[in-house]
Amino acid sequence: MGKLIPDSLRIAFLNLKRNGRRSTLSILIVAIAIFALTSAGGFGLYTYDSLKESTARDTGHLTISQPDYFEKDEEMPLANGLAGSERITQQLIANQHVRGVQPRIDFTGLVSNGSKSTIFVGIGVNEREFDMKGPFLDVRDGKTLSGPQSSRYDPSEPQVMLGVDLARNLSVQPGDWVTLLATTSDGALNAYDYKVRGIYSTGVPELDKRQLYIHVTSAQELLSSDKVSTLSVFLFDTALTDTMQAWVEQALAQVDLPQAVEVTPWQERAFFYTKVKDLYDRIFGIMGAVMALVVFVALFNTMTMSVTERTREIGTLSALGTYPREIVLGFVRESALLALIGSAIGGLLSLLTSGLLMVVDVQMPPPPGRSDGYPLNIYFSFELFAATALGVLLICVAAAWLSASKGVKKPITEALIYV
């Protein structure tokens, strides 16, 4: 049976042990670089995934609306709304990948507690909307809206949910009453009294000061219309967004609708996600370049010192007939071994850190424009680790090749008497 470890690797390892302190320092530099890059990249992956899911759960993975709905201003509420939303829902809900199709009505008006009034931004939703949002809606007090079919729903007490700062501004709590005043789809004024069902926070102070939820049927009564602004299609898997967009467009082409419709994926409405991703990509790119430079300089210095100390050894090997490329290859093996050991240590540290943060609750401060912090998590990606380790390996090999190539060019007689 042959040896499990080739002689070339064994010799490279023994050469590294000749100056263990310097080799250990080089391994630590590589390990720190791998740990820093994989941890920072893992935090970026976690941030991307969280923003992606929060955006998709807020707007829906796909949004069905009239063409140019998001570019045109409505002269009257629901002027650009959808009619026949029930037929669209029935057509789409049969697909096994569709989690739900939720109507939404966007409108504005005045909300009053009887003595004080302020502007609000209202959203009419179905009661199942809050199940779709999951953990991305923080209910501070009370409960979410009940559906008209629920035994807990009283038609004489239509419900409303207020943003936490809006409720504080109006000095109301769950169980209190407020009045909503809005313009109907015909241009008249209409007002209804609503009972505060719950108080929530979006994490965005500007929204918490103005936003409220009412049931979609209540919004239609307030606006005197049977239309909805948009239909949000929620999927079980965000990765299927592009595939399902094509299917939805094809399915809607088979339905006789009173107006043309347009399907918009969540990416086209995720402005915050796009900006943050672009920013993080640039930060991680610069960080990776700096780390690559640090590793290259450190390994180049290490291998140059090793080549200088072993000049007489190089001369002896050359005198015995060893080809220069074989000598260079030996130094390259040593550098590659340093990179592999350091990468393994750095990857293990990153993996342990990722697992530790899943157990220990570490809170990050609120990002700009938000009022709530969020838990710190770092995803460990084997693809990211492999790419980072490969990059560091190539850098180490390049550093060793440059330093060793210069050392083997020294004449044999000069190398043999080198002190």
N, C-alpha and C positions, 0 to 999 in steps of 0.2 A: 504493500500500500504506500502511496506517495504521501508526502508531508501535507498536512492541512494548510500550513502557512508557507508560501514560497520563500526560498532563500533570499530573493531580492527584497521582499518586505521585511524579513527578519533582519537583514543587514541595515536597512533604512531605519528600523526601530532602534537597533543598537547604536547607530550613529547619532540618533537623537538623544540617547541616554548619555552620550559622552559629555554633553553640557546640559544636564537636566534642568538647571535653573532657567537658562535661556529658552529651552524648548517649552517648559511649563508656562513661561510668560507669553510666548507666542500662541500656545494653545488657549490660554485665557483670553487673549485679545480676539482670537477667532470666535471663541464661545460667547464673549460679550457682544460681539457684532451680530452673531446669529440670533442670540436672545433678544437684542434690541430690535432687530428688523422683524423677526417673527412676532414679537409681542406688539410692536407698533402696528404691523400689518394686521394682526389678529384683532386689535382694537378697532382698526378701520373696517374690517369685515363685519364686526359686531354692529358698528354704527351704521354701515350701509344696510345691513339686514333689518335693523330696528326701524330706520327711517323708511325703508321700503314697505315694511309691514304696516307701520302706522299710517302712511299715506294711502296704501291700498285699502286699509280698513276704514279710513275716513271717507274717501271718495268712491270706493268700489274699485275693483280691478279693471272694470270697463264701465264707461258712462255712456248711456244712450240719450241723445238729445237731438234737437233740430240742428241742421247745419249752421255753423258759425254762431251757435248759442253763446259761447264764451267770449266772442268778439263783439257781439251786438248788444246795445243797451235796450232794455224793454221800455216802451213808452208807457205801458200799463202792466201791472202784475200779471204774469203768466201769458203775456202776449206772444212770447216765443215758446210756450209750453207744449207738452206732448198730450195729444188726445189718443184715446184707445190704448192706454197703458196696460189694461187688463189682458188684452190680446197678446201684447208683446211678452208679458210675464208668463202666460200660459205656453207660449211657443218656446221659451227659453228654459223654463224651470224643469222640463223633462230631461235635460242633459245631466248625466251623472256627475260631471265636473262642476256644475253650477250649484253653489251652496245656497244662494238666494238672490232674488231680484227685488230690490227695495226702491219704492218711489221716494222722491224728495222734492220739496217745494221750498224755494228760497224767496224770502220777502222781507220787507222792512216796515217800520212804523214806530209808534210811541207806546211805551208801557208805563202804567201809572199804578201807584198804591193808594190813590185817592187824594193824596196831598202833594205828591211829587211825581213828575213825569220825566222820562228820558228816552233817548232813541234806542231802538233795539234792532238786531239783525236776527230774524227768525228762520228756523229750519223746520219744515213739516216733514215728519218721518213716520215710518211704520214702527210698531213696538218691537219688532224683531231686529231693527237697526242696531239696538244696543247689544244684542247677542253677537252681531257681526263685529262690532268694535272691540269686544273683549276687554283686555286690560288697558287699552289705550284711551278709555274714558274713565275718569276718576270721579265717582259719585261721592261727594263729601257728606251729604245729609239727605235723608228721605230715600225714595226709590225711583226707578225708571218709569216711563209712561206705561200705562196699561192699554190693551187693545179694546175696542168697542165690544168685541165678542167675549171678553173676560168677565167672570162673575164679580170681580172687584171694581169693574168700571161702572160709574154712575153717569148716565147721559146728562143729568142736571148739573154735574160738576166736571166740566171739561178740564183737562189737566195741562200743566205747563212745567217745564224744567228750566231753571235759570242758572246762568253762569254765576260762579261764586262771588265775583266782584259786583255783578249787576244786582244780585240779591242783597249784598251788603249795602249797596248804594240806596236801594229801596227799603231797607230795613224790614225784609220779609223772611219768613221761614216756611218750611213745609207745613201745609195746612192753612196758610194765609191766602188771600185772594188778591189778584192783580187784574187790571183791565188792559187789553191790547186794542190799539186803534190802528187801522191800516186802510189803505186805498184798495177798493175792490177792482176786479178786472174790467168793470164798466166805468171806472173813474170816480165812483162815489166813496164816501167814508163809511166805515163799518167798525163796530166795536163789540167785543165780547168779554165777559168776565171768566177768568180761569183760576183754578185752584192750584197752588204751588205743590207739585208732587215730589220734587227733589231738587237738589242743588249740586252742581258738578263743576269740575275744573278741566279745562283743556290743556293746562300748562302754559298757555299763551296769554299774558295779562290783557292784551288788547281785545282778544276774543272773550275772555271772562267778564269784561266790562260791558259787553253789548249782546252777547249771544244767548239765545234761548231755543228750546225745543218744544214743539207741540205736535200732537198727532196729525197725520196727513189729512184725515177727514175733518179735523177741526180747522186746519189751515184752509181747506177748500171751502168750508162754510164761511170763514172770515173773509176770504177773497171772492166769494160768490162765483166759483168756477169748479168744474170737474176735471180740469187739467192738472198735470204735474210738471215741475220744471225739468227734471231729469229722472232717469231710471239707472240705479247703480247695480251692476252685476258683480256679485261676490263669488269668488272661486275657492275651491278647497286648496288649490296649489297655485301660488303666485307665478311659478315658472311656466305655467300653461297660458299666460296672458296673451302672447302673440298668436298661439294656435287657436285659442278660443275666440279671439277677435275675428279671425277669418271665418270661423264657424258661425258666430253671431251675425255677421254681415250677410252671410249666405242664408241663414235662417230667416232673417228679417225681410230679405228680398222676396220670400215666398208668402209674406203676410200682407194683406190688403190694408194699408194704413192711410189715414186721412192726410198725412203730411210726410215729407221726406225726413229721414233720420240719419244720424251720424254716430259712429261708434268711436269713442276716444279712450285709449288705454291710459292707465294710471301714470305712466312715465311722462306723458305730455302735460300733465297737471301737477307733477311733483317738482315744483320750482325749487323748493327748499332742499329737497333731496339732491337735485342736480348740482346746485351751488356747493353744498357741503362735500359731495363726492369729488367735484373738480378741485376744491381747496385741499382736501385730504390727499388726493392723488399727487398734487404738486409737493405737499409737505413730505410725503413718504418718498417721493422721487429724489428730493434734495437730501433727505436723511440717508437714503440708500447710497447716493453718490458720495456723501461724506464718509460713511462707514466703509465703503469700498476703498476710498483713498487711504483711510487709516490702516486698514488691513494690508493694503499693498505696501505702504511705507514700512510698516512693522515687519512684515515678512521679507521684504527686500533687504532691510537692515539685518535681520536675523541670518538670512542665507548668505549675504555678503560677508558677514563676520565669520560664518562657518567656512565659506570658501577660502577666505584669507588665512584662517588658522590651519587649514588643511592643504595649503599650497604645496608643501613638500610631498604630501601624500598623493596629490594630483600628479606631480612630477614623476613620482615613483611608478604610479599606475600607467602613465604615458610611456615611461621607459620600458615597462614590461609588455607594451604592445596594446594597451587598452585604447580603444578609439575614443576621441573626444565626445562623440555623441553618447557613448555608454557612460562616461563620467557625468555628463550633464543630466542624463536620464536618472542616475543615482540620486543627485540632488533634487530632481523633480519629484522622485518617489518620496523623499523625506518631507518635502514641502506638502505634497498631497496627503501624506499620513498626518501631518500636523493639522491640515484642514479638515480631514475626516474626523479625527478625535475631537477637535474643537467644535465642529458642527454637531456631533452627537451630544456633547455636553450642553451646548447652547439650546439644542432642540429639546433635550430632556428638561432643562430649566423652564423653558417656555411652556411645555406640557404641564409641568407641576404647578406653575403659576396659574394657568388656565383652570386647572382642577381646583386649586385653592380658592380662587375667586368665585367659584360656583357654590362654595360652602360658606365663605366669609362674606358678609354683606358690606361692601365698600361703596359708599355713595359719592357720585361725582357732583360738583356744583352745577347749578342750572346754567345751560348754555345761553348765549345772548338772545334776548327776545322771549325767554321763557322764565317761569316762576318756580318750577319744580326740578329738583335734581333727578338723577337716574342711576341705577346700579352699574358699577364698573364690571364689565365682563370682557374677556379676551378669548376670541375663538382660536383654537389651534387647527390650522389647516395643513395637512400633509403636503398638498400641492405647493403652498407658499413656502413651507420648510424645504421641500426638495429644490424649488427654484432658487431660494436663497443660498442653500448649501452648494448647489452647482455653481452659482456665481462666485461664491467665496473660493471654491476649489479652483476655478479657472484663474482667479486673481492670484492665488498662492502659486499655482503652476507657472504663471507668467513671471512672477517675481523671482522664483527659483531659476527659471530658464535664463532670464536676463543676467542675474548675478553669476551663475555658473558658466554661462557662455563667455563671459569676460575673463573668468579665472582660468579656463582651459587654453586660452590663447597665449598664455605666458610660455616662453621657450622652456624646454625640458631642463636644460642646464641651469637656467636662472631659477626655475622652480625648485630644483633639488638643493640649491644652496640658500634658499629663502629662509630668513629667520624672522 
